[in-house]
Amino acid sequence: MARVTIDKDTCIGCGACWALAPDFFEQDPDDGKSRIVEKYRVDGNPSVGEVPDDLLEDVRGAVEGCPTGSLKLEE
């Protein structure tokens, strides 16, 4: 299964990822940056998630659309 990691140090909270893949990414109300929705988190970590096959294309688009390169996708 594909895995995504968010680098919170470089994330600027622009909203591109949660606009492109709203079922996988969301805005963290505490810092305004991106996080992974709870159901896809690995060990409860909001910066690491496993991508289900049906969301892979959306997540791939979000990774490619991130202006700061803060999202890493391992397939």
PDB file of N, CA, C and O in Angstrom:
ATOM      1  N   MET A   1       0.846  -1.189   0.000  1.00  0.00           N
ATOM      2  CA  MET A   1       0.000   0.000   0.000  1.00  0.00           C
ATOM      3  C   MET A   1       0.887   1.248   0.000  1.00  0.00           C
ATOM      4  O   MET A   1       1.927   1.286   0.658  1.00  0.00           O
ATOM      5  N   ALA A   2       0.464   2.246  -0.737  1.00  0.00           N
ATOM      6  CA  ALA A   2       1.207   3.506  -0.820  1.00  0.00           C
ATOM      7  C   ALA A   2       1.130   4.245   0.516  1.00  0.00           C
ATOM      8  O   ALA A   2       0.160   4.126   1.264  1.00  0.00           O
ATOM      9  N   ARG A   3       2.175   5.001   0.782  1.00  0.00           N
ATOM     10  CA  ARG A   3       2.252   5.760   2.032  1.00  0.00           C
ATOM     11  C   ARG A   3       2.649   7.204   1.736  1.00  0.00           C
ATOM     12  O   ARG A   3       3.495   7.467   0.882  1.00  0.00           O
ATOM     13  N   VAL A   4       2.026   8.128   2.453  1.00  0.00           N
ATOM     14  CA  VAL A   4       2.333   9.555   2.319  1.00  0.00           C
ATOM     15  C   VAL A   4       2.873  10.079   3.642  1.00  0.00           C
ATOM     16  O   VAL A   4       2.407   9.711   4.719  1.00  0.00           O
ATOM     17  N   THR A   5       3.869  10.949   3.527  1.00  0.00           N
ATOM     18  CA  THR A   5       4.414  11.642   4.693  1.00  0.00           C
ATOM     19  C   THR A   5       4.330  13.143   4.435  1.00  0.00           C
ATOM     20  O   THR A   5       4.654  13.613   3.344  1.00  0.00           O
ATOM     21  N   ILE A   6       3.894  13.889   5.446  1.00  0.00           N
ATOM     22  CA  ILE A   6       3.825  15.349   5.372  1.00  0.00           C
ATOM     23  C   ILE A   6       4.971  15.923   6.193  1.00  0.00           C
ATOM     24  O   ILE A   6       5.149  15.575   7.360  1.00  0.00           O
ATOM     25  N   ASP A   7       5.746  16.807   5.570  1.00  0.00           N
ATOM     26  CA  ASP A   7       6.798  17.525   6.297  1.00  0.00           C
ATOM     27  C   ASP A   7       6.168  18.800   6.850  1.00  0.00           C
ATOM     28  O   ASP A   7       5.973  19.777   6.127  1.00  0.00           O
ATOM     29  N   LYS A   8       5.856  18.775   8.142  1.00  0.00           N
ATOM     30  CA  LYS A   8       5.175  19.911   8.764  1.00  0.00           C
ATOM     31  C   LYS A   8       6.071  21.147   8.854  1.00  0.00           C
ATOM     32  O   LYS A   8       5.575  22.264   8.999  1.00  0.00           O
ATOM     33  N   ASP A   9       7.387  20.951   8.770  1.00  0.00           N
ATOM     34  CA  ASP A   9       8.298  22.096   8.833  1.00  0.00           C
ATOM     35  C   ASP A   9       8.234  22.944   7.566  1.00  0.00           C
ATOM     36  O   ASP A   9       8.422  24.159   7.619  1.00  0.00           O
ATOM     37  N   THR A  10       7.971  22.302   6.430  1.00  0.00           N
ATOM     38  CA  THR A  10       7.939  23.052   5.171  1.00  0.00           C
ATOM     39  C   THR A  10       6.518  23.344   4.683  1.00  0.00           C
ATOM     40  O   THR A  10       6.329  24.174   3.794  1.00  0.00           O
ATOM     41  N   CYS A  11       5.527  22.675   5.253  1.00  0.00           N
ATOM     42  CA  CYS A  11       4.127  22.907   4.864  1.00  0.00           C
ATOM     43  C   CYS A  11       3.742  24.345   5.213  1.00  0.00           C
ATOM     44  O   CYS A  11       4.030  24.833   6.306  1.00  0.00           O
ATOM     45  N   ILE A  12       3.083  25.015   4.256  1.00  0.00           N
ATOM     46  CA  ILE A  12       2.661  26.403   4.492  1.00  0.00           C
ATOM     47  C   ILE A  12       1.138  26.518   4.672  1.00  0.00           C
ATOM     48  O   ILE A  12       0.612  27.621   4.819  1.00  0.00           O
ATOM     49  N   GLY A  13       0.442  25.387   4.661  1.00  0.00           N
ATOM     50  CA  GLY A  13      -1.007  25.425   4.874  1.00  0.00           C
ATOM     51  C   GLY A  13      -1.766  26.091   3.752  1.00  0.00           C
ATOM     52  O   GLY A  13      -2.782  26.745   3.989  1.00  0.00           O
ATOM     53  N   CYS A  14      -1.281  25.933   2.519  1.00  0.00           N
ATOM     54  CA  CYS A  14      -1.919  26.612   1.382  1.00  0.00           C
ATOM     55  C   CYS A  14      -3.272  26.008   1.004  1.00  0.00           C
ATOM     56  O   CYS A  14      -4.102  26.672   0.384  1.00  0.00           O
ATOM     57  N   GLY A  15      -3.486  24.746   1.380  1.00  0.00           N
ATOM     58  CA  GLY A  15      -4.776  24.112   1.106  1.00  0.00           C
ATOM     59  C   GLY A  15      -4.843  23.334  -0.185  1.00  0.00           C
ATOM     60  O   GLY A  15      -5.879  22.742  -0.487  1.00  0.00           O
ATOM     61  N   ALA A  16      -3.765  23.314  -0.963  1.00  0.00           N
ATOM     62  CA  ALA A  16      -3.794  22.599  -2.246  1.00  0.00           C
ATOM     63  C   ALA A  16      -4.102  21.120  -2.050  1.00  0.00           C
ATOM     64  O   ALA A  16      -4.908  20.559  -2.793  1.00  0.00           O
ATOM     65  N   CYS A  17      -3.484  20.483  -1.075  1.00  0.00           N
ATOM     66  CA  CYS A  17      -3.672  19.032  -0.926  1.00  0.00           C
ATOM     67  C   CYS A  17      -5.085  18.684  -0.469  1.00  0.00           C
ATOM     68  O   CYS A  17      -5.679  17.730  -0.970  1.00  0.00           O
ATOM     69  N   TRP A  18      -5.624  19.445   0.471  1.00  0.00           N
ATOM     70  CA  TRP A  18      -6.977  19.087   0.896  1.00  0.00           C
ATOM     71  C   TRP A  18      -8.021  19.523  -0.112  1.00  0.00           C
ATOM     72  O   TRP A  18      -9.149  19.033  -0.066  1.00  0.00           O
ATOM     73  N   ALA A  19      -7.684  20.432  -1.026  1.00  0.00           N
ATOM     74  CA  ALA A  19      -8.588  20.769  -2.128  1.00  0.00           C
ATOM     75  C   ALA A  19      -8.575  19.664  -3.190  1.00  0.00           C
ATOM     76  O   ALA A  19      -9.612  19.339  -3.768  1.00  0.00           O
ATOM     77  N   LEU A  20      -7.391  19.092  -3.442  1.00  0.00           N
ATOM     78  CA  LEU A  20      -7.243  18.065  -4.477  1.00  0.00           C
ATOM     79  C   LEU A  20      -7.595  16.664  -3.986  1.00  0.00           C
ATOM     80  O   LEU A  20      -8.034  15.828  -4.776  1.00  0.00           O
ATOM     81  N   ALA A  21      -7.413  16.400  -2.714  1.00  0.00           N
ATOM     82  CA  ALA A  21      -7.715  15.079  -2.144  1.00  0.00           C
ATOM     83  C   ALA A  21      -8.390  15.252  -0.780  1.00  0.00           C
ATOM     84  O   ALA A  21      -7.815  14.905   0.251  1.00  0.00           O
ATOM     85  N   PRO A  22      -9.623  15.796  -0.782  1.00  0.00           N
ATOM     86  CA  PRO A  22     -10.291  16.125   0.482  1.00  0.00           C
ATOM     87  C   PRO A  22     -10.668  14.916   1.336  1.00  0.00           C
ATOM     88  O   PRO A  22     -10.938  15.062   2.529  1.00  0.00           O
ATOM     89  N   ASP A  23     -10.688  13.733   0.743  1.00  0.00           N
ATOM     90  CA  ASP A  23     -10.998  12.542   1.524  1.00  0.00           C
ATOM     91  C   ASP A  23      -9.773  12.017   2.272  1.00  0.00           C
ATOM     92  O   ASP A  23      -9.894  11.143   3.130  1.00  0.00           O
ATOM     93  N   PHE A  24      -8.591  12.552   1.946  1.00  0.00           N
ATOM     94  CA  PHE A  24      -7.356  12.069   2.558  1.00  0.00           C
ATOM     95  C   PHE A  24      -6.644  13.133   3.403  1.00  0.00           C
ATOM     96  O   PHE A  24      -6.095  12.833   4.463  1.00  0.00           O
ATOM     97  N   PHE A  25      -6.661  14.366   2.921  1.00  0.00           N
ATOM     98  CA  PHE A  25      -5.996  15.470   3.642  1.00  0.00           C
ATOM     99  C   PHE A  25      -7.026  16.430   4.218  1.00  0.00           C
ATOM    100  O   PHE A  25      -8.128  16.575   3.688  1.00  0.00           O
ATOM    101  N   GLU A  26      -6.646  17.084   5.315  1.00  0.00           N
ATOM    102  CA  GLU A  26      -7.492  18.116   5.912  1.00  0.00           C
ATOM    103  C   GLU A  26      -6.589  19.137   6.602  1.00  0.00           C
ATOM    104  O   GLU A  26      -5.400  18.902   6.814  1.00  0.00           O
ATOM    105  N   GLN A  27      -7.189  20.274   6.942  1.00  0.00           N
ATOM    106  CA  GLN A  27      -6.435  21.315   7.645  1.00  0.00           C
ATOM    107  C   GLN A  27      -6.431  21.012   9.140  1.00  0.00           C
ATOM    108  O   GLN A  27      -7.461  20.677   9.724  1.00  0.00           O
ATOM    109  N   ASP A  28      -5.265  21.135   9.741  1.00  0.00           N
ATOM    110  CA  ASP A  28      -5.129  20.963  11.185  1.00  0.00           C
ATOM    111  C   ASP A  28      -5.561  22.273  11.844  1.00  0.00           C
ATOM    112  O   ASP A  28      -4.940  23.309  11.610  1.00  0.00           O
ATOM    113  N   PRO A  29      -6.617  22.245  12.665  1.00  0.00           N
ATOM    114  CA  PRO A  29      -7.090  23.491  13.276  1.00  0.00           C
ATOM    115  C   PRO A  29      -6.101  24.106  14.266  1.00  0.00           C
ATOM    116  O   PRO A  29      -6.211  25.284  14.605  1.00  0.00           O
ATOM    117  N   ASP A  30      -5.144  23.318  14.726  1.00  0.00           N
ATOM    118  CA  ASP A  30      -4.178  23.837  15.699  1.00  0.00           C
ATOM    119  C   ASP A  30      -3.100  24.708  15.073  1.00  0.00           C
ATOM    120  O   ASP A  30      -2.704  25.722  15.647  1.00  0.00           O
ATOM    121  N   ASP A  31      -2.620  24.307  13.882  1.00  0.00           N
ATOM    122  CA  ASP A  31      -1.525  25.081  13.272  1.00  0.00           C
ATOM    123  C   ASP A  31      -1.828  25.562  11.852  1.00  0.00           C
ATOM    124  O   ASP A  31      -1.011  26.254  11.247  1.00  0.00           O
ATOM    125  N   GLY A  32      -3.003  25.198  11.315  1.00  0.00           N
ATOM    126  CA  GLY A  32      -3.382  25.648   9.978  1.00  0.00           C
ATOM    127  C   GLY A  32      -2.710  24.882   8.855  1.00  0.00           C
ATOM    128  O   GLY A  32      -2.941  25.168   7.680  1.00  0.00           O
ATOM    129  N   LYS A  33      -1.882  23.916   9.205  1.00  0.00           N
ATOM    130  CA  LYS A  33      -1.163  23.146   8.188  1.00  0.00           C
ATOM    131  C   LYS A  33      -1.935  21.887   7.837  1.00  0.00           C
ATOM    132  O   LYS A  33      -2.982  21.610   8.422  1.00  0.00           O
ATOM    133  N   SER A  34      -1.425  21.134   6.893  1.00  0.00           N
ATOM    134  CA  SER A  34      -2.091  19.924   6.447  1.00  0.00           C
ATOM    135  C   SER A  34      -1.866  18.766   7.410  1.00  0.00           C
ATOM    136  O   SER A  34      -0.852  18.682   8.103  1.00  0.00           O
ATOM    137  N   ARG A  35      -2.848  17.884   7.422  1.00  0.00           N
ATOM    138  CA  ARG A  35      -2.710  16.618   8.128  1.00  0.00           C
ATOM    139  C   ARG A  35      -3.545  15.568   7.395  1.00  0.00           C
ATOM    140  O   ARG A  35      -4.384  15.890   6.554  1.00  0.00           O
ATOM    141  N   ILE A  36      -3.296  14.326   7.733  1.00  0.00           N
ATOM    142  CA  ILE A  36      -4.023  13.222   7.117  1.00  0.00           C
ATOM    143  C   ILE A  36      -5.258  12.938   7.963  1.00  0.00           C
ATOM    144  O   ILE A  36      -5.197  12.954   9.193  1.00  0.00           O
ATOM    145  N   VAL A  37      -6.377  12.678   7.297  1.00  0.00           N
ATOM    146  CA  VAL A  37      -7.602  12.388   8.047  1.00  0.00           C
ATOM    147  C   VAL A  37      -7.382  11.150   8.908  1.00  0.00           C
ATOM    148  O   VAL A  37      -6.610  10.259   8.551  1.00  0.00           O
ATOM    149  N   GLU A  38      -8.050  11.108  10.012  1.00  0.00           N
ATOM    150  CA  GLU A  38      -7.778  10.108  11.048  1.00  0.00           C
ATOM    151  C   GLU A  38      -7.822   8.665  10.556  1.00  0.00           C
ATOM    152  O   GLU A  38      -6.977   7.861  10.950  1.00  0.00           O
ATOM    153  N   LYS A  39      -8.778   8.322   9.713  1.00  0.00           N
ATOM    154  CA  LYS A  39      -8.934   6.914   9.324  1.00  0.00           C
ATOM    155  C   LYS A  39      -7.771   6.361   8.508  1.00  0.00           C
ATOM    156  O   LYS A  39      -7.637   5.143   8.391  1.00  0.00           O
ATOM    157  N   TYR A  40      -6.921   7.227   7.938  1.00  0.00           N
ATOM    158  CA  TYR A  40      -5.802   6.754   7.119  1.00  0.00           C
ATOM    159  C   TYR A  40      -4.443   6.940   7.795  1.00  0.00           C
ATOM    160  O   TYR A  40      -3.414   6.629   7.195  1.00  0.00           O
ATOM    161  N   ARG A  41      -4.420   7.432   9.013  1.00  0.00           N
ATOM    162  CA  ARG A  41      -3.160   7.666   9.718  1.00  0.00           C
ATOM    163  C   ARG A  41      -2.489   6.349  10.111  1.00  0.00           C
ATOM    164  O   ARG A  41      -3.157   5.351  10.382  1.00  0.00           O
ATOM    165  N   VAL A  42      -1.165   6.371  10.135  1.00  0.00           N
ATOM    166  CA  VAL A  42      -0.383   5.230  10.600  1.00  0.00           C
ATOM    167  C   VAL A  42      -0.052   5.461  12.068  1.00  0.00           C
ATOM    168  O   VAL A  42       0.592   6.448  12.422  1.00  0.00           O
ATOM    169  N   ASP A  43      -0.493   4.555  12.907  1.00  0.00           N
ATOM    170  CA  ASP A  43      -0.250   4.648  14.356  1.00  0.00           C
ATOM    171  C   ASP A  43      -0.710   5.977  14.945  1.00  0.00           C
ATOM    172  O   ASP A  43      -0.109   6.476  15.896  1.00  0.00           O
ATOM    173  N   GLY A  44      -1.772   6.550  14.387  1.00  0.00           N
ATOM    174  CA  GLY A  44      -2.320   7.793  14.912  1.00  0.00           C
ATOM    175  C   GLY A  44      -1.534   9.040  14.561  1.00  0.00           C
ATOM    176  O   GLY A  44      -1.876  10.133  15.012  1.00  0.00           O
ATOM    177  N   ASN A  45      -0.488   8.897  13.765  1.00  0.00           N
ATOM    178  CA  ASN A  45       0.355  10.041  13.391  1.00  0.00           C
ATOM    179  C   ASN A  45      -0.324  10.839  12.273  1.00  0.00           C
ATOM    180  O   ASN A  45      -0.539  10.296  11.190  1.00  0.00           O
ATOM    181  N   PRO A  46      -0.668  12.108  12.506  1.00  0.00           N
ATOM    182  CA  PRO A  46      -1.360  12.898  11.481  1.00  0.00           C
ATOM    183  C   PRO A  46      -0.482  13.284  10.293  1.00  0.00           C
ATOM    184  O   PRO A  46      -0.976  13.858   9.322  1.00  0.00           O
ATOM    185  N   SER A  47       0.815  12.976  10.357  1.00  0.00           N
ATOM    186  CA  SER A  47       1.726  13.304   9.256  1.00  0.00           C
ATOM    187  C   SER A  47       2.115  12.099   8.410  1.00  0.00           C
ATOM    188  O   SER A  47       2.865  12.239   7.443  1.00  0.00           O
ATOM    189  N   VAL A  48       1.613  10.913   8.763  1.00  0.00           N
ATOM    190  CA  VAL A  48       1.923   9.703   7.999  1.00  0.00           C
ATOM    191  C   VAL A  48       0.625   8.946   7.744  1.00  0.00           C
ATOM    192  O   VAL A  48      -0.149   8.694   8.668  1.00  0.00           O
ATOM    193  N   GLY A  49       0.394   8.586   6.486  1.00  0.00           N
ATOM    194  CA  GLY A  49      -0.838   7.875   6.175  1.00  0.00           C
ATOM    195  C   GLY A  49      -0.675   6.848   5.079  1.00  0.00           C
ATOM    196  O   GLY A  49       0.192   6.964   4.213  1.00  0.00           O
ATOM    197  N   GLU A  50      -1.538   5.827   5.135  1.00  0.00           N
ATOM    198  CA  GLU A  50      -1.575   4.812   4.091  1.00  0.00           C
ATOM    199  C   GLU A  50      -2.729   5.142   3.157  1.00  0.00           C
ATOM    200  O   GLU A  50      -3.850   5.407   3.593  1.00  0.00           O
ATOM    201  N   VAL A  51      -2.430   5.121   1.861  1.00  0.00           N
ATOM    202  CA  VAL A  51      -3.379   5.555   0.847  1.00  0.00           C
ATOM    203  C   VAL A  51      -4.132   4.357   0.275  1.00  0.00           C
ATOM    204  O   VAL A  51      -3.511   3.457  -0.290  1.00  0.00           O
ATOM    205  N   PRO A  52      -5.457   4.330   0.410  1.00  0.00           N
ATOM    206  CA  PRO A  52      -6.221   3.256  -0.216  1.00  0.00           C
ATOM    207  C   PRO A  52      -6.193   3.415  -1.742  1.00  0.00           C
ATOM    208  O   PRO A  52      -6.069   4.524  -2.262  1.00  0.00           O
ATOM    209  N   ASP A  53      -6.308   2.299  -2.436  1.00  0.00           N
ATOM    210  CA  ASP A  53      -6.212   2.313  -3.896  1.00  0.00           C
ATOM    211  C   ASP A  53      -7.192   3.286  -4.548  1.00  0.00           C
ATOM    212  O   ASP A  53      -6.859   3.921  -5.549  1.00  0.00           O
ATOM    213  N   ASP A  54      -8.393   3.408  -3.991  1.00  0.00           N
ATOM    214  CA  ASP A  54      -9.403   4.265  -4.617  1.00  0.00           C
ATOM    215  C   ASP A  54      -9.097   5.759  -4.474  1.00  0.00           C
ATOM    216  O   ASP A  54      -9.713   6.577  -5.156  1.00  0.00           O
ATOM    217  N   LEU A  55      -8.164   6.122  -3.606  1.00  0.00           N
ATOM    218  CA  LEU A  55      -7.789   7.529  -3.442  1.00  0.00           C
ATOM    219  C   LEU A  55      -6.410   7.844  -4.011  1.00  0.00           C
ATOM    220  O   LEU A  55      -5.962   8.989  -3.956  1.00  0.00           O
ATOM    221  N   LEU A  56      -5.737   6.836  -4.555  1.00  0.00           N
ATOM    222  CA  LEU A  56      -4.349   7.017  -4.975  1.00  0.00           C
ATOM    223  C   LEU A  56      -4.184   8.100  -6.036  1.00  0.00           C
ATOM    224  O   LEU A  56      -3.250   8.897  -5.949  1.00  0.00           O
ATOM    225  N   GLU A  57      -5.048   8.152  -7.016  1.00  0.00           N
ATOM    226  CA  GLU A  57      -4.923   9.175  -8.068  1.00  0.00           C
ATOM    227  C   GLU A  57      -5.092  10.579  -7.503  1.00  0.00           C
ATOM    228  O   GLU A  57      -4.348  11.488  -7.871  1.00  0.00           O
ATOM    229  N   ASP A  58      -6.070  10.768  -6.608  1.00  0.00           N
ATOM    230  CA  ASP A  58      -6.277  12.084  -5.987  1.00  0.00           C
ATOM    231  C   ASP A  58      -5.060  12.479  -5.148  1.00  0.00           C
ATOM    232  O   ASP A  58      -4.605  13.622  -5.198  1.00  0.00           O
ATOM    233  N   VAL A  59      -4.543  11.528  -4.383  1.00  0.00           N
ATOM    234  CA  VAL A  59      -3.391  11.808  -3.523  1.00  0.00           C
ATOM    235  C   VAL A  59      -2.160  12.100  -4.378  1.00  0.00           C
ATOM    236  O   VAL A  59      -1.378  12.994  -4.053  1.00  0.00           O
ATOM    237  N   ARG A  60      -1.985  11.362  -5.457  1.00  0.00           N
ATOM    238  CA  ARG A  60      -0.865  11.611  -6.368  1.00  0.00           C
ATOM    239  C   ARG A  60      -0.941  13.037  -6.898  1.00  0.00           C
ATOM    240  O   ARG A  60       0.075  13.730  -6.959  1.00  0.00           O
ATOM    241  N   GLY A  61      -2.135  13.481  -7.282  1.00  0.00           N
ATOM    242  CA  GLY A  61      -2.329  14.849  -7.766  1.00  0.00           C
ATOM    243  C   GLY A  61      -2.009  15.880  -6.702  1.00  0.00           C
ATOM    244  O   GLY A  61      -1.442  16.930  -7.001  1.00  0.00           O
ATOM    245  N   ALA A  62      -2.369  15.586  -5.457  1.00  0.00           N
ATOM    246  CA  ALA A  62      -2.083  16.504  -4.358  1.00  0.00           C
ATOM    247  C   ALA A  62      -0.579  16.596  -4.109  1.00  0.00           C
ATOM    248  O   ALA A  62      -0.053  17.683  -3.869  1.00  0.00           O
ATOM    249  N   VAL A  63       0.107  15.464  -4.167  1.00  0.00           N
ATOM    250  CA  VAL A  63       1.559  15.454  -3.973  1.00  0.00           C
ATOM    251  C   VAL A  63       2.235  16.282  -5.065  1.00  0.00           C
ATOM    252  O   VAL A  63       3.130  17.080  -4.789  1.00  0.00           O
ATOM    253  N   GLU A  64       1.792  16.080  -6.310  1.00  0.00           N
ATOM    254  CA  GLU A  64       2.366  16.832  -7.432  1.00  0.00           C
ATOM    255  C   GLU A  64       2.011  18.306  -7.362  1.00  0.00           C
ATOM    256  O   GLU A  64       2.771  19.144  -7.845  1.00  0.00           O
ATOM    257  N   GLY A  65       0.863  18.643  -6.765  1.00  0.00           N
ATOM    258  CA  GLY A  65       0.404  20.025  -6.693  1.00  0.00           C
ATOM    259  C   GLY A  65       0.906  20.803  -5.495  1.00  0.00           C
ATOM    260  O   GLY A  65       0.643  22.000  -5.379  1.00  0.00           O
ATOM    261  N   CYS A  66       1.627  20.141  -4.601  1.00  0.00           N
ATOM    262  CA  CYS A  66       2.124  20.829  -3.398  1.00  0.00           C
ATOM    263  C   CYS A  66       3.234  21.797  -3.790  1.00  0.00           C
ATOM    264  O   CYS A  66       4.271  21.369  -4.296  1.00  0.00           O
ATOM    265  N   PRO A  67       3.030  23.103  -3.564  1.00  0.00           N
ATOM    266  CA  PRO A  67       4.020  24.092  -4.013  1.00  0.00           C
ATOM    267  C   PRO A  67       5.340  24.061  -3.251  1.00  0.00           C
ATOM    268  O   PRO A  67       6.349  24.570  -3.738  1.00  0.00           O
ATOM    269  N   THR A  68       5.340  23.463  -2.054  1.00  0.00           N
ATOM    270  CA  THR A  68       6.568  23.429  -1.260  1.00  0.00           C
ATOM    271  C   THR A  68       7.237  22.060  -1.251  1.00  0.00           C
ATOM    272  O   THR A  68       8.298  21.893  -0.651  1.00  0.00           O
ATOM    273  N   GLY A  69       6.621  21.072  -1.916  1.00  0.00           N
ATOM    274  CA  GLY A  69       7.193  19.724  -1.919  1.00  0.00           C
ATOM    275  C   GLY A  69       7.147  19.067  -0.548  1.00  0.00           C
ATOM    276  O   GLY A  69       7.994  18.234  -0.225  1.00  0.00           O
ATOM    277  N   SER A  70       6.164  19.438   0.253  1.00  0.00           N
ATOM    278  CA  SER A  70       6.075  18.925   1.621  1.00  0.00           C
ATOM    279  C   SER A  70       5.474  17.530   1.713  1.00  0.00           C
ATOM    280  O   SER A  70       5.511  16.907   2.774  1.00  0.00           O
ATOM    281  N   LEU A  71       4.930  17.042   0.626  1.00  0.00           N
ATOM    282  CA  LEU A  71       4.301  15.721   0.618  1.00  0.00           C
ATOM    283  C   LEU A  71       5.199  14.734  -0.115  1.00  0.00           C
ATOM    284  O   LEU A  71       5.659  14.999  -1.226  1.00  0.00           O
ATOM    285  N   LYS A  72       5.441  13.592   0.524  1.00  0.00           N
ATOM    286  CA  LYS A  72       6.232  12.529  -0.095  1.00  0.00           C
ATOM    287  C   LYS A  72       5.361  11.294  -0.233  1.00  0.00           C
ATOM    288  O   LYS A  72       4.731  10.859   0.731  1.00  0.00           O
ATOM    289  N   LEU A  73       5.325  10.732  -1.433  1.00  0.00           N
ATOM    290  CA  LEU A  73       4.537   9.532  -1.704  1.00  0.00           C
ATOM    291  C   LEU A  73       5.475   8.383  -2.000  1.00  0.00           C
ATOM    292  O   LEU A  73       6.326   8.471  -2.886  1.00  0.00           O
ATOM    293  N   GLU A  74       5.312   7.296  -1.246  1.00  0.00           N
ATOM    294  CA  GLU A  74       6.081   6.071  -1.492  1.00  0.00           C
ATOM    295  C   GLU A  74       5.085   5.019  -1.965  1.00  0.00           C
ATOM    296  O   GLU A  74       4.129   4.681  -1.267  1.00  0.00           O
ATOM    297  N   GLU A  75       5.336   4.507  -3.179  1.00  0.00           N
ATOM    298  CA  GLU A  75       4.434   3.493  -3.729  1.00  0.00           C
ATOM    299  C   GLU A  75       5.106   2.144  -3.783  1.00  0.00           C
ATOM    300  O   GLU A  75       4.496   1.168  -4.220  1.00  0.00           O
TER     301      GLU A  75
END
